[in-house]
Amino acid sequence: MRTPANERLFVARTAKWWFSQEKAAEEISKAGAAALGRPGYAISVRTYRAWESKNPPWPRPDQATALRAAFGCGPEALGFPGSREGMFDSLPGLRG
């Protein structure tokens, strides 16, 4: 298994025993659907692969909520570069 450029997200994924990016996308989708109250919510494998790349795009608020629900921490702790002022999770009450 090759270690992706975003090592923090890779380590978080493998710590959950999700050894494929497909499994990670599936599990993050499930967690996001539950957290957002949106049955059928899905993160694509293509999106997940971009997140493990060298310069991952900052997740949209719904995606940040899904990541937080799946891993117990937000994008800033999962190796997404830079601070995103004004970017918040979609869950009510999480805004500072």
C-alpha positions as CSV (number, residue, x, y, z in Angstrom):
1,M,0.0,0.0,0.0
2,R,1.5,3.3,-1.1
3,T,1.2,6.2,1.4
4,P,-0.6,9.2,-0.2
5,A,0.6,12.8,0.1
6,N,-2.0,13.7,2.7
7,E,-0.6,11.4,5.4
8,R,-2.8,12.6,8.2
9,L,-6.0,11.6,6.3
10,F,-4.3,8.3,5.2
11,V,-3.4,7.5,8.8
12,A,-6.9,8.3,10.0
13,R,-8.3,6.1,7.3
14,T,-6.1,3.1,8.0
15,A,-6.6,3.4,11.8
16,K,-10.2,2.6,11.1
17,W,-9.2,-0.4,9.1
18,W,-10.4,1.1,5.8
19,F,-7.7,-0.1,3.6
20,S,-9.2,1.2,0.4
21,Q,-10.2,4.7,-0.7
22,E,-13.5,3.2,-1.9
23,K,-14.2,1.9,1.6
24,A,-13.3,5.3,3.1
25,A,-15.7,7.1,0.7
26,E,-18.4,4.6,1.6
27,E,-18.0,5.0,5.3
28,I,-17.7,8.8,5.2
29,S,-20.8,8.9,3.1
30,K,-22.7,6.8,5.7
31,A,-21.5,9.0,8.6
32,G,-22.3,12.1,6.6
33,A,-25.8,10.9,5.7
34,A,-26.5,10.3,9.4
35,A,-25.0,13.6,10.6
36,L,-26.6,15.7,8.0
37,G,-30.0,13.9,8.1
38,R,-29.7,13.4,4.3
39,P,-30.3,9.8,3.3
40,G,-28.4,9.0,0.1
41,Y,-25.7,11.6,0.8
42,A,-22.5,10.4,-0.8
43,I,-18.8,11.3,-1.1
44,S,-17.4,10.0,-4.4
45,V,-14.2,8.0,-4.6
46,R,-12.9,10.7,-6.9
47,T,-13.5,13.3,-4.2
48,Y,-11.8,11.1,-1.6
49,R,-8.8,10.5,-3.8
50,A,-8.4,14.3,-4.3
51,W,-8.4,14.6,-0.5
52,E,-5.5,12.3,-0.2
53,S,-3.5,14.1,-2.9
54,K,-0.6,16.5,-2.4
55,N,-2.8,19.7,-2.4
56,P,-6.3,18.6,-1.3
57,P,-9.1,21.0,-1.9
58,W,-10.8,22.3,1.2
59,P,-14.0,20.3,1.8
60,R,-17.4,22.0,1.4
61,P,-19.3,22.5,4.7
62,D,-21.3,19.3,4.1
63,Q,-18.2,17.4,3.4
64,A,-16.5,18.8,6.5
65,T,-19.4,17.6,8.5
66,A,-19.2,14.1,7.0
67,L,-15.4,14.0,7.8
68,R,-16.0,15.1,11.3
69,A,-18.7,12.5,11.8
70,A,-16.6,9.7,10.4
71,F,-13.3,10.6,12.1
72,G,-14.2,12.7,15.1
73,C,-12.2,15.7,13.9
74,G,-12.4,18.2,11.2
75,P,-10.4,19.0,8.0
76,E,-7.8,21.0,9.9
77,A,-6.8,18.0,11.8
78,L,-6.9,15.7,8.8
79,G,-4.1,17.3,6.8
80,F,-6.1,19.8,4.7
81,P,-3.7,22.8,4.3
82,G,-4.3,26.3,5.5
83,S,-6.9,27.9,7.6
84,R,-10.3,28.5,6.1
85,E,-11.8,31.5,7.9
86,G,-15.6,31.5,7.6
87,M,-15.7,27.8,6.6
88,F,-17.8,25.8,9.0
89,D,-19.3,22.4,9.3
90,S,-23.0,22.1,8.4
91,L,-24.1,21.1,11.9
92,P,-25.9,23.7,13.9
93,G,-24.0,24.9,17.0
94,L,-20.5,24.2,15.7
95,R,-19.9,27.7,14.6
96,G,-17.5,29.3,17.0
